[in-house]
């Protein structure tokens, strides 16, 4: 089942916890993998830097809000 709405989640980068909200997203509650559309985030001014199997995502003011590693 696919739904549309807002997704909230908590990040913890270097001991700094943030609640992140991504608005107007499509999501599947039972899906076992996490997928984020970088093109959709880019439209909103979010920047991503890829290094090997890692990605660092920063918002408009340059604050790092997500870092993730590809698994599998």
mmCIF file of the C-alpha atoms, coordinates in Angstrom:
data_MODEL
# 
_entry.id   MODEL 
# 
loop_
_atom_site.group_PDB 
_atom_site.id 
_atom_site.type_symbol 
_atom_site.label_atom_id 
_atom_site.label_alt_id 
_atom_site.label_comp_id 
_atom_site.label_asym_id 
_atom_site.label_entity_id 
_atom_site.label_seq_id 
_atom_site.pdbx_PDB_ins_code 
_atom_site.Cartn_x 
_atom_site.Cartn_y 
_atom_site.Cartn_z 
_atom_site.occupancy 
_atom_site.B_iso_or_equiv 
_atom_site.pdbx_formal_charge 
_atom_site.auth_seq_id 
_atom_site.auth_comp_id 
_atom_site.auth_asym_id 
_atom_site.auth_atom_id 
_atom_site.pdbx_PDB_model_num 
ATOM 1  C CA . UNK A 1 1  ? 0.000  0.000  0.000  1.00 0.00 ? 1  UNK A CA 1 
ATOM 2  C CA . UNK A 1 2  ? 1.414  3.394  -0.997 1.00 0.00 ? 2  UNK A CA 1 
ATOM 3  C CA . UNK A 1 3  ? 0.523  6.497  0.987  1.00 0.00 ? 3  UNK A CA 1 
ATOM 4  C CA . UNK A 1 4  ? 1.228  10.195 0.639  1.00 0.00 ? 4  UNK A CA 1 
ATOM 5  C CA . UNK A 1 5  ? 1.966  12.518 3.522  1.00 0.00 ? 5  UNK A CA 1 
ATOM 6  C CA . UNK A 1 6  ? 4.689  13.854 5.791  1.00 0.00 ? 6  UNK A CA 1 
ATOM 7  C CA . UNK A 1 7  ? 7.398  11.676 7.283  1.00 0.00 ? 7  UNK A CA 1 
ATOM 8  C CA . UNK A 1 8  ? 9.182  12.544 10.541 1.00 0.00 ? 8  UNK A CA 1 
ATOM 9  C CA . UNK A 1 9  ? 12.286 10.826 11.841 1.00 0.00 ? 9  UNK A CA 1 
ATOM 10 C CA . UNK A 1 10 ? 15.101 11.524 14.273 1.00 0.00 ? 10 UNK A CA 1 
ATOM 11 C CA . UNK A 1 11 ? 18.753 11.831 13.319 1.00 0.00 ? 11 UNK A CA 1 
ATOM 12 C CA . UNK A 1 12 ? 21.792 11.823 15.581 1.00 0.00 ? 12 UNK A CA 1 
ATOM 13 C CA . UNK A 1 13 ? 24.964 13.283 14.077 1.00 0.00 ? 13 UNK A CA 1 
ATOM 14 C CA . UNK A 1 14 ? 27.938 13.795 16.389 1.00 0.00 ? 14 UNK A CA 1 
ATOM 15 C CA . UNK A 1 15 ? 25.610 13.722 19.397 1.00 0.00 ? 15 UNK A CA 1 
ATOM 16 C CA . UNK A 1 16 ? 23.240 16.354 17.964 1.00 0.00 ? 16 UNK A CA 1 
ATOM 17 C CA . UNK A 1 17 ? 19.708 15.014 17.708 1.00 0.00 ? 17 UNK A CA 1 
ATOM 18 C CA . UNK A 1 18 ? 17.275 16.547 15.239 1.00 0.00 ? 18 UNK A CA 1 
ATOM 19 C CA . UNK A 1 19 ? 13.721 15.785 14.205 1.00 0.00 ? 19 UNK A CA 1 
ATOM 20 C CA . UNK A 1 20 ? 13.557 15.896 10.409 1.00 0.00 ? 20 UNK A CA 1 
ATOM 21 C CA . UNK A 1 21 ? 10.286 16.284 8.514  1.00 0.00 ? 21 UNK A CA 1 
ATOM 22 C CA . UNK A 1 22 ? 10.027 15.582 4.803  1.00 0.00 ? 22 UNK A CA 1 
ATOM 23 C CA . UNK A 1 23 ? 6.771  16.936 3.407  1.00 0.00 ? 23 UNK A CA 1 
ATOM 24 C CA . UNK A 1 24 ? 4.567  15.633 0.612  1.00 0.00 ? 24 UNK A CA 1 
ATOM 25 C CA . UNK A 1 25 ? 6.237  12.238 0.168  1.00 0.00 ? 25 UNK A CA 1 
ATOM 26 C CA . UNK A 1 26 ? 5.130  8.891  -1.153 1.00 0.00 ? 26 UNK A CA 1 
ATOM 27 C CA . UNK A 1 27 ? 5.885  6.072  1.256  1.00 0.00 ? 27 UNK A CA 1 
ATOM 28 C CA . UNK A 1 28 ? 5.114  2.414  1.843  1.00 0.00 ? 28 UNK A CA 1 
ATOM 29 C CA . UNK A 1 29 ? 4.815  1.622  5.571  1.00 0.00 ? 29 UNK A CA 1 
ATOM 30 C CA . UNK A 1 30 ? 5.605  -2.101 5.182  1.00 0.00 ? 30 UNK A CA 1 
ATOM 31 C CA . UNK A 1 31 ? 8.616  -1.650 2.874  1.00 0.00 ? 31 UNK A CA 1 
ATOM 32 C CA . UNK A 1 32 ? 11.805 -3.004 4.464  1.00 0.00 ? 32 UNK A CA 1 
ATOM 33 C CA . UNK A 1 33 ? 14.228 -0.618 2.751  1.00 0.00 ? 33 UNK A CA 1 
ATOM 34 C CA . UNK A 1 34 ? 14.597 3.141  3.110  1.00 0.00 ? 34 UNK A CA 1 
ATOM 35 C CA . UNK A 1 35 ? 14.560 5.122  -0.122 1.00 0.00 ? 35 UNK A CA 1 
ATOM 36 C CA . UNK A 1 36 ? 14.841 8.878  -0.493 1.00 0.00 ? 36 UNK A CA 1 
ATOM 37 C CA . UNK A 1 37 ? 14.506 10.677 -3.822 1.00 0.00 ? 37 UNK A CA 1 
ATOM 38 C CA . UNK A 1 38 ? 17.515 12.960 -4.068 1.00 0.00 ? 38 UNK A CA 1 
ATOM 39 C CA . UNK A 1 39 ? 16.002 14.784 -7.048 1.00 0.00 ? 39 UNK A CA 1 
ATOM 40 C CA . UNK A 1 40 ? 12.954 15.715 -4.941 1.00 0.00 ? 40 UNK A CA 1 
ATOM 41 C CA . UNK A 1 41 ? 15.164 16.893 -2.066 1.00 0.00 ? 41 UNK A CA 1 
ATOM 42 C CA . UNK A 1 42 ? 17.360 18.848 -4.461 1.00 0.00 ? 42 UNK A CA 1 
ATOM 43 C CA . UNK A 1 43 ? 14.329 20.811 -5.653 1.00 0.00 ? 43 UNK A CA 1 
ATOM 44 C CA . UNK A 1 44 ? 13.868 21.908 -2.035 1.00 0.00 ? 44 UNK A CA 1 
ATOM 45 C CA . UNK A 1 45 ? 17.500 23.077 -1.782 1.00 0.00 ? 45 UNK A CA 1 
ATOM 46 C CA . UNK A 1 46 ? 18.964 20.032 -0.036 1.00 0.00 ? 46 UNK A CA 1 
ATOM 47 C CA . UNK A 1 47 ? 22.511 19.035 -1.063 1.00 0.00 ? 47 UNK A CA 1 
ATOM 48 C CA . UNK A 1 48 ? 23.996 15.553 -1.000 1.00 0.00 ? 48 UNK A CA 1 
ATOM 49 C CA . UNK A 1 49 ? 27.645 14.522 -1.109 1.00 0.00 ? 49 UNK A CA 1 
ATOM 50 C CA . UNK A 1 50 ? 28.447 10.930 -2.039 1.00 0.00 ? 50 UNK A CA 1 
ATOM 51 C CA . UNK A 1 51 ? 31.732 9.292  -0.979 1.00 0.00 ? 51 UNK A CA 1 
ATOM 52 C CA . UNK A 1 52 ? 32.011 5.602  -1.748 1.00 0.00 ? 52 UNK A CA 1 
ATOM 53 C CA . UNK A 1 53 ? 29.119 3.890  0.028  1.00 0.00 ? 53 UNK A CA 1 
ATOM 54 C CA . UNK A 1 54 ? 28.328 6.947  2.200  1.00 0.00 ? 54 UNK A CA 1 
ATOM 55 C CA . UNK A 1 55 ? 26.082 9.959  1.635  1.00 0.00 ? 55 UNK A CA 1 
ATOM 56 C CA . UNK A 1 56 ? 25.948 13.185 3.645  1.00 0.00 ? 56 UNK A CA 1 
ATOM 57 C CA . UNK A 1 57 ? 22.826 15.325 3.292  1.00 0.00 ? 57 UNK A CA 1 
ATOM 58 C CA . UNK A 1 58 ? 22.841 19.013 4.185  1.00 0.00 ? 58 UNK A CA 1 
ATOM 59 C CA . UNK A 1 59 ? 19.995 21.540 4.253  1.00 0.00 ? 59 UNK A CA 1 
ATOM 60 C CA . UNK A 1 60 ? 20.097 25.036 2.709  1.00 0.00 ? 60 UNK A CA 1 
ATOM 61 C CA . UNK A 1 61 ? 22.156 26.611 5.524  1.00 0.00 ? 61 UNK A CA 1 
ATOM 62 C CA . UNK A 1 62 ? 24.839 23.891 5.237  1.00 0.00 ? 62 UNK A CA 1 
ATOM 63 C CA . UNK A 1 63 ? 23.850 21.984 8.380  1.00 0.00 ? 63 UNK A CA 1 
ATOM 64 C CA . UNK A 1 64 ? 24.433 18.239 8.081  1.00 0.00 ? 64 UNK A CA 1 
ATOM 65 C CA . UNK A 1 65 ? 21.141 16.510 8.907  1.00 0.00 ? 65 UNK A CA 1 
ATOM 66 C CA . UNK A 1 66 ? 21.618 12.974 7.616  1.00 0.00 ? 66 UNK A CA 1 
ATOM 67 C CA . UNK A 1 67 ? 24.561 10.686 6.973  1.00 0.00 ? 67 UNK A CA 1 
ATOM 68 C CA . UNK A 1 68 ? 23.898 7.195  5.713  1.00 0.00 ? 68 UNK A CA 1 
ATOM 69 C CA . UNK A 1 69 ? 25.752 4.136  4.494  1.00 0.00 ? 69 UNK A CA 1 
ATOM 70 C CA . UNK A 1 70 ? 24.601 1.843  1.724  1.00 0.00 ? 70 UNK A CA 1 
ATOM 71 C CA . UNK A 1 71 ? 23.994 -1.675 3.005  1.00 0.00 ? 71 UNK A CA 1 
ATOM 72 C CA . UNK A 1 72 ? 23.394 -4.523 0.600  1.00 0.00 ? 72 UNK A CA 1 
# 
